Amino acid sequence: MGNVYTKRWHKRLHQATRWVLIALAVAGSTLCWQCTGKEKGEPTVAAYYWSTVFGLDSTQLAFIQEQKIGRLYLRYFDVVMRNGEPMPNATVQIQAKKPGGLEVVPTVYIVNNCMEADHPQLDSLLLGRILQMSETHDLGPVREIQLDCDWTKQTQGNYFNLLRRLRERAKRHGISISATIRLHQLAQAVPPVDRGVLMMYNTGDITKFEGSNPILDMKDVKPYLRYLPNYDLPLATAYPVFAMRVVFREKENGGKKERKNVPSSMFHVQWRFAGIIHHDEYLPILPTDTIVERQAAPDMVRRVRQAIDSLRPDAHDEVIIYDISKQNIQRIKQYHYEKVICHPVADRGSLSQ
């Protein structure tokens, strides 16, 4: 990679910084919230902010205060392959000041194909860019950095090497490293990080018309629960509060009509899958198309939460909401997610359904 590679990262950062500095920095800097007043058995509640623009409106600020959210996992940028090198992409634009008392955890999504080869300088580039962004936009102090990658057995070695190097380098700054853990990764080796976040969303196949709910369903979760008791890593757990619209189209398959997933539509769609957000994609909708809205039912979240609680109650010391967009907050209130996720009724019984 060398100096040219490093300069390209710095150039992209400076370009993003110049754009951001002309934006308004408004939102609630005088507010100060701490995660206090928790009743016994209640988790610490945190939230993901997974967007390309950071700016908390009055609805989000009120929700953070009501739920005593003290930690926000803010997606700083993605890492994608470009011209044979892993490069930053879709850097967040900071348009508001961080509210006082709210800890920001810089979170970086790494596309899996970036880990098909080892990149010895990537840990240094990641840490340098994160620290510079945090300082420039007053998002610190940085106590933790989280990496999100859907690694596989083929990319595990290179990804774990990156984690080891980053953890050692970050430790010199007093920073810990966490990593997201998907269900299938519970059956693999434990990553060399300080703690993990168990992702209890996007557990199924979004392209299937029938079957389990692709956002969260016990049918998809249950086969992996046996790995939880002996998974040797401190865990937090993230639960979904989002919805998505999926378009299916009738197509011929050997003389038989089948519904196939269409990856875009004529109306505004937000896809939140594998850590990537796609939106504003348009295609004509046909009269025979079927539009399905997917969301995790509160009762399903409760069942999954109870099952995890019976095996690894410590995984609920911190519960993270994915994610804290304005639309999702409306949904949380409508379906009383706060009673299911944030302040559940004590119930430690296991679920075998």
C-alpha positions in Angstrom: 0.0 0.0 0.0 2.7 2.5 1.0 2.7 6.2 1.1 0.4 6.6 -2.0 -2.3 4.5 -0.3 -2.0 6.5 2.9 -2.2 9.8 1.1 -5.4 8.7 -0.7 -7.0 7.9 2.7 -6.0 11.3 4.1 -7.1 13.1 1.0 -10.5 11.6 1.2 -10.8 12.5 4.9 -9.8 16.1 4.3 -12.3 16.4 1.4 -15.1 15.1 3.7 -14.0 17.4 6.5 -14.2 20.5 4.3 -17.7 19.7 3.3 -18.8 18.9 6.9 -17.3 22.1 8.4 -19.8 24.3 6.4 -22.8 22.3 7.8 -24.8 23.5 10.7 -23.8 22.1 14.1 -27.0 22.4 16.1 -28.7 19.9 18.3 -28.7 19.9 22.0 -25.2 20.4 23.2 -26.4 21.4 26.6 -28.2 18.2 27.3 -26.4 15.8 29.6 -27.7 12.3 30.2 -26.3 9.4 32.1 -27.5 5.8 32.3 -28.7 6.2 35.9 -31.9 5.3 37.6 -31.8 1.7 36.2 -34.0 -0.7 38.1 -32.4 -4.0 39.0 -32.4 -6.4 36.1 -32.8 -3.7 33.5 -30.1 -3.5 30.8 -28.0 -0.6 29.7 -29.7 0.6 26.5 -27.6 1.8 23.6 -28.4 2.4 19.9 -26.9 2.2 16.4 -26.9 5.2 14.2 -26.5 3.7 10.7 -26.8 6.6 8.2 -24.5 8.7 6.0 -25.6 12.0 7.8 -25.4 12.5 11.5 -27.9 14.9 12.9 -30.2 14.2 15.9 -33.7 15.9 15.6 -36.0 16.6 18.5 -37.7 13.2 18.3 -34.4 11.3 18.5 -33.1 13.6 21.3 -36.2 13.0 23.3 -36.0 9.3 22.8 -32.4 9.2 23.9 -33.3 11.1 27.0 -36.4 9.0 27.8 -34.6 5.7 27.4 -31.4 6.9 29.2 -29.3 5.9 26.2 -25.7 6.7 27.1 -23.9 5.1 24.1 -24.4 5.5 20.4 -22.7 3.2 17.9 -22.1 5.6 15.0 -21.1 4.3 11.6 -18.1 6.4 10.6 -17.5 4.8 7.1 -17.4 1.6 5.2 -14.3 -0.1 3.8 -14.7 -1.4 0.2 -12.3 -2.8 -2.4 -11.3 -0.2 -5.0 -8.5 -0.7 -7.6 -7.2 -3.7 -5.6 -7.0 -1.9 -2.3 -9.4 -1.5 0.7 -10.6 2.1 0.7 -13.0 4.2 2.8 -16.5 4.8 1.4 -19.7 6.5 2.4 -18.1 8.5 5.2 -20.7 10.0 7.6 -21.3 13.7 7.3 -21.5 15.3 10.7 -24.2 18.0 10.8 -24.8 18.3 14.5 -22.8 18.4 17.7 -22.7 15.3 19.9 -25.0 15.8 23.0 -23.1 16.1 26.2 -22.8 12.9 28.1 -23.5 10.7 25.1 -20.6 8.3 24.3 -19.9 7.7 20.7 -18.5 4.4 19.6 -16.9 4.7 16.1 -18.2 1.8 14.0 -16.7 0.7 10.7 -18.3 -1.7 8.3 -15.8 -3.8 6.3 -17.0 -5.5 3.1 -16.0 -9.2 3.4 -14.1 -9.3 0.1 -11.6 -6.8 1.6 -10.4 -9.6 3.8 -9.6 -12.0 1.0 -6.0 -10.8 1.3 -4.0 -9.5 4.2 -3.4 -5.8 4.3 -0.7 -5.1 6.9 -1.2 -1.3 7.1 -5.0 -1.4 7.3 -5.1 -1.3 11.1 -3.0 1.8 11.2 -5.0 3.5 8.5 -8.3 2.7 10.3 -7.2 3.9 13.7 -5.7 7.1 12.3 -8.8 8.0 10.3 -11.1 7.2 13.2 -9.1 9.3 15.7 -8.8 12.2 13.3 -12.5 12.2 12.5 -13.4 12.0 16.3 -11.1 15.0 17.0 -12.2 17.1 14.1 -15.9 16.7 15.0 -15.5 16.6 18.8 -17.0 13.1 19.0 -14.5 11.8 21.6 -13.1 10.7 23.9 -12.9 7.4 22.0 -13.0 4.5 24.4 -14.1 1.7 22.0 -14.0 1.0 18.3 -16.3 -1.5 16.7 -15.7 -3.4 13.4 -18.6 -5.0 11.5 -17.7 -7.7 9.0 -19.6 -10.8 7.8 -16.4 -12.8 7.7 -16.4 -16.4 6.6 -14.1 -19.4 7.1 -12.2 -18.3 3.9 -11.6 -14.7 5.2 -11.4 -15.4 8.9 -7.6 -15.6 9.1 -7.0 -12.2 7.5 -9.8 -10.6 9.4 -8.6 -11.9 12.7 -5.0 -10.7 11.9 -6.5 -7.3 11.3 -8.3 -7.4 14.6 -5.2 -8.5 16.5 -3.1 -5.7 15.1 -5.8 -3.1 15.6 -6.4 -4.2 19.2 -2.8 -4.0 20.0 -2.4 -0.6 18.4 -5.6 0.8 20.0 -4.6 -0.5 23.4 -1.8 2.1 23.5 -4.5 4.8 23.3 -6.6 3.2 26.0 -9.2 2.0 23.4 -10.9 -1.4 23.4 -12.0 -3.2 20.3 -15.4 -4.9 19.7 -16.8 -6.9 16.8 -20.2 -7.8 15.6 -21.1 -11.5 15.8 -23.7 -12.9 13.3 -25.5 -16.2 14.1 -23.4 -18.4 11.8 -20.2 -16.9 13.3 -21.1 -18.4 16.7 -20.2 -21.8 15.2 -16.7 -20.4 14.2 -13.6 -19.4 16.1 -14.0 -16.5 18.6 -12.5 -13.3 17.2 -9.5 -11.7 19.1 -11.4 -8.7 20.5 -12.4 -7.4 23.9 -16.1 -8.1 23.4 -18.7 -8.9 20.8 -22.2 -7.7 19.8 -24.6 -10.5 18.9 -26.6 -9.4 15.9 -30.2 -10.5 16.4 -31.4 -9.2 13.0 -31.2 -10.1 9.4 -31.2 -13.7 10.5 -33.0 -15.2 7.5 -33.0 -15.0 3.7 -34.7 -11.8 2.4 -35.1 -13.2 -1.1 -37.6 -15.9 0.0 -41.3 -15.1 -0.4 -42.5 -17.7 2.0 -41.0 -19.1 5.2 -39.5 -17.4 8.2 -39.3 -13.7 8.8 -35.9 -12.6 7.3 -35.4 -9.9 9.9 -35.8 -12.1 13.0 -37.4 -15.6 13.5 -36.9 -18.2 16.1 -36.7 -20.9 13.4 -33.5 -19.3 12.1 -32.1 -18.5 15.6 -32.7 -21.8 17.4 -30.1 -23.9 15.6 -27.3 -21.6 16.8 -28.4 -21.1 20.4 -26.4 -24.2 21.5 -23.2 -22.4 20.9 -24.0 -19.5 23.2 -23.3 -20.9 26.7 -19.7 -21.8 25.8 -19.0 -18.8 23.5 -15.9 -17.4 25.2 -16.4 -13.7 24.7 -18.2 -11.0 26.7 -21.4 -10.2 24.7 -23.9 -7.4 24.2 -27.0 -8.1 22.0 -28.5 -5.9 19.3 -32.2 -6.2 18.3 -34.1 -4.8 15.3 -36.7 -2.0 15.3 -36.6 -1.4 11.5 -38.9 -2.5 8.7 -38.3 -3.0 5.0 -40.4 -3.3 1.9 -39.5 -6.2 -0.4 -40.8 -6.6 -4.0 -41.5 -10.0 -5.5 -42.3 -10.6 -9.2 -43.9 -13.5 -10.9 -41.5 -15.3 -13.3 -41.6 -18.4 -15.3 -39.5 -21.3 -14.2 -39.9 -24.4 -16.4 -43.5 -23.6 -17.2 -44.2 -22.9 -13.5 -44.9 -19.4 -12.1 -42.7 -18.5 -9.1 -42.3 -15.3 -7.1 -38.7 -14.0 -7.4 -37.2 -11.1 -5.3 -36.8 -7.8 -7.1 -34.0 -5.8 -5.6 -35.6 -2.3 -6.1 -38.9 -0.6 -6.6 -40.6 2.5 -8.0 -41.1 3.9 -4.5 -38.6 4.9 -1.8 -37.2 1.8 -0.3 -34.6 1.5 2.5 -32.7 -1.8 2.5 -30.8 -2.6 5.6 -29.1 -5.8 5.0 -25.5 -7.0 5.7 -24.7 -3.5 7.1 -25.4 -1.8 3.8 -28.1 0.8 3.1 -29.4 1.2 -0.4 -32.1 3.7 -1.2 -33.8 5.8 -3.9 -33.8 3.0 -6.5 -36.6 3.0 -9.0 -38.2 0.4 -11.3 -41.7 0.2 -12.7 -44.1 -1.9 -10.5 -46.1 -4.4 -12.5 -49.8 -5.3 -11.6 -48.7 -8.8 -10.8 -45.9 -7.7 -8.4 -46.3 -8.4 -4.7 -45.0 -5.9 -2.2 -44.3 -7.3 1.3 -43.3 -5.3 4.4 -41.0 -7.2 6.7 -40.6 -6.3 10.4 -39.8 -8.1 13.5 -42.9 -8.7 15.6 -42.5 -7.6 19.3 -43.6 -11.1 20.4 -40.8 -12.7 18.3 -38.3 -10.3 19.8 -39.5 -11.2 23.3 -39.2 -14.9 22.6 -35.7 -14.6 21.2 -34.7 -12.4 24.0 -36.0 -14.9 26.6 -34.2 -17.7 24.9 -30.9 -15.8 25.0 -31.5 -14.7 28.5 -31.9 -18.3 29.7 -28.5 -19.3 28.2 -26.4 -16.1 28.5 -28.1 -13.5 30.7 -24.9 -11.5 30.7 -25.5 -10.9 26.9 -28.2 -8.5 28.0 -26.2 -6.4 30.3 -26.2 -4.1 27.3 -29.0 -4.1 24.7 -28.5 -2.2 21.5 -31.3 -0.9 19.3 -30.8 -1.2 15.5 -31.2 1.6 14.6 -32.3 5.0 15.9 -33.8 6.7 12.8 -36.8 8.9 13.3 -39.1 6.3 11.5 -37.9 3.5 13.7 -38.6 5.5 16.9 -42.2 6.0 15.7 -42.4 2.2 15.3 -40.9 1.5 18.7 -43.6 3.6 20.3 -46.3 2.2 18.2 -45.5 -1.4 19.0 -44.2 -0.8 22.5 -40.7 -2.2 21.7 -39.4 -0.3 24.8 -41.2 -2.8 27.0 -39.8 -5.8 25.1 -36.2 -4.6 24.5 -35.4 -1.8 27.0 -37.5 -2.6 30.1 -38.7 -6.2 29.8 -40.7 -8.0 32.4 -38.5 -10.3 34.3 -38.9 -13.8 32.8 -36.0 -16.2 32.9 -37.7 -19.3 31.6 -36.2 -21.0 28.6 -38.1 -21.3 25.3 -38.1 -24.6 23.4 -40.6 -23.6 20.7 
